[in-house]
Amino acid sequence: MIAVRGYEGRRVGVLGLGRSGLATARALAAAGATPVCWDDGAAARDAAAAEGFAVEDLTREKPWADTPALIVSPGVPHLHPAPHPAILAACAAGATLDNDVGLFFRALGMTDAAVRVVAVTGSNGKSTTTALIAHLLRSAGRPVQMGGNIGRGVLDLDPPADGETIVLELSSYQIDLARALAPDVAVFLNLSPDHLDRHGGMGGYFAAKRRLFDLGAAARFVIGVDEPYGRFLAATLRDDPETGAPVTEIAASAKLKGQRAAVFMNKAFLTEWRGGAQAAALDLRAAPALIGAHNHQNACAAYAAARALGLGPKAIEAGLATFPGLAHRLQRLGEKDGVLFVNDSKATNADAAEKALTAFERVRWIAGGRPKEGGIEPLRPHFGRVAKAYLIGEAAAAFAATLGATPHALCGDLATAFAQAAAEAEPGEAVLLSPACASFDQFESFERRGEAFAALVAAHIGERP
């Protein structure tokens, strides 16, 4: 745990008592503050009280008489679609707002340890990229911790040690409210429609992501330029029009030859380009966990970040080859009778599911859940790869309408969909769970959904013929 100093002897409100909220309360208490906790759920309030924390209704005026700050958990809306009543009360009382990420950077600024931080954001690929950067550092013998939106919460990490690198995945929710953002390397992968109700549209969504690059003045920026938002961001951050420093541009779909620092794909080769010449070329066919154009972008970003941290191409190449991949993201669970089973439960929107559909020639596609704006309409160009879709959850009827003549079945739940897909799949096809939806209609998280799918696959593969 990282203790957060600066609030000693004072009350600090903590709104939202999930993983990050309770970690925040502990980190504040460890440094002598008095956390005052609130959550809309009684079970979460009871859990905080069981740990000895004060629980008060922060939606009311009274607690704010002597509470100068409110630390807000990522899942709590502060502007759109409507502010949480506790945030309105805090603002009316003149309290400051922050979150655990802001407290993390504040605490880091008070330590004497020489620590470097890499922060990764984007709509898709940030978990894989974060895990890959940490793997590259670890495989090269560097001390590293990983957290944020993946693994451990930022304040639940161990106190940083000299020479350590902390690699963080940061969502727009985590960036949006942080009062301090100061990574050494900031990575932007891509931007596609997601969380638009929370940010009031694409402009607000991009503005939230952009704070990571505007507020902290990182020493190095790694920017994906396959899409307009990234190209615009890169152009606003360049220092030198000839070298592009401190920006390294990355791309999976374009060759970025020129004077600017770049990492891009040239067929199967990850290519580093500096000063108008090729500096390195790595064959990604030696990295089986990094198949597909989306993983090529992730690999380019991780390579650029690792180079910014001082790793050489050979060390990075060795790390790429041993990367095991990420659970729930194009995770190959096994084969039976020539049919491959793939868990892509982390694909919670259409853009993420597109990456999975384009990675295989012929799929039995399990999709659905709680839908995101736009549904699966953007995936229409890839319906030809779908042998049949097996639809579940709240989105099933809408997805069926979009699929039209593409073969599909309304299955209701995951177990039914899997049973039908596994029974009908033919050799050379993949049974793919890539929902293009949130999980919350039937599962508490995409992890639980993926674990349920993995259990179904294990039982199926283990059956005797």
Secondary structure, DSSP 4 states (H G I P E B T S, - for coil): -----S-TTSEEEEE--SHHHHHHHHHHHHTT-EEEEE-SSHHHHHHHHHTT-EE--TTSSGGGGG--EEEE-TTS-SSSS---HHHHHHHHHT-EEE-HHHHHHHHHHT--S--EEEEEE-SSSHHHHHHHHHHHHHHTT--EEEEESSSB-GGGSPPP-TT-EEEEE--HHHHHT-S----SEEEE----S-SHHHHTSHHHHHHHHHHHHHSS--SEEEEE-SSHHHHHHHHHH-S-TTT-TTEEEEESSS---SSS-EEEEETTEEEEEETTEEEEEEEGGG-GGG-SHHHHHHHHHHHHHHHHTT--HHHHHHHHHH---BTTBSEEEEEETTEEEEE-TT--SHHHHHHHHTT-SSEEEEEESEEPTTTTGGGGGGGGGEEEEEEESTTHHHHHHHHTTS-EEEEESHHHHHHHHHHH--TT-EEEE--SEESTTT-SSHHHHHHHHHHHHHHHHTS--
